[in-house]
Amino acid sequence: MKKLVAEFFGTAWLVIGGCGSAVFAAAYPELGIGFAGVALAFGLTVLTMVYAIGHISGCHLNPAVSIGLWAGGRFDAKDLIPYIISQVLGATFGALILYLIVSGKPGAEIGTFAANGYGEHSPDGYGMVSGLIAEIVLTFFFLFVILGATHSKAPQGLAGVAIGLSLTLIHLISIPITNTSVNPARSTSQALFVGDWALGQLWLFWVAPIIGALIAGFVYKMLAPDKE
């Protein structure tokens, strides 16, 4: 149970920090942090939580990460569903916090609410195929870094830095394409509040990250098998 509670709050922090920076600070008049700032915010949420809850739950914060770690032989299948449920609930709680803050400003609307999308809902108009490829490939490399950084032969104590910087880089690449998911829980939480098109396109942000994670898990297990 402690592991699931840790995943709940860790994933909530990822949404509050990452999506919150996009909702409140990315385009703030004249002083906005822009894409680079949002990318860094997502990386920092993971970096900070690795050291806060990594020793409790492993700090997955992402259904694709849990699935990729299972494929790589690092995670027990019986824990997959409980972890994924905790992550989605935590992300939704984080999105609720953001919604309550946004709605507290007179006349404010949630807009896209940092939701992921493709086609007309892509920040730069990239289509479904582009979004699918980007999410699969970038999730693959995200899991590749995670599996490598947490390997028993990797330098100890530095996994959080590598993983956080990896997520930052992923956002720097793909915010213009899909607003960057690589995380089905993060995508689901925002889509629930936006509804409409965001829910209609949500399938891609489950399917693509899971495919990328599975490939990474099996490939890395073949390259460098490690005990659970």
Secondary structure, DSSP 8 states (H G I E B T S, - for coil): -HHHHHHHHHHHHHIIIIIHIIIIITT-TTT--HHHHHHHHHHHHHHHHHHHHHHHH----SHHHHHHHHHTT-S-GGGHHHHHHHHHHHHHHHHHHHHHHHHTSTT---TTTT----GGGSTT---HHHHHHHHHHHHHHHHHHHHHHTSTTS-TT-HHHHHHHHHHHHHHHHHHHHS--S-HHHHHHHHHHH-HHHHHTTTHHHHHHHHHHHHHHHHHHHHS----
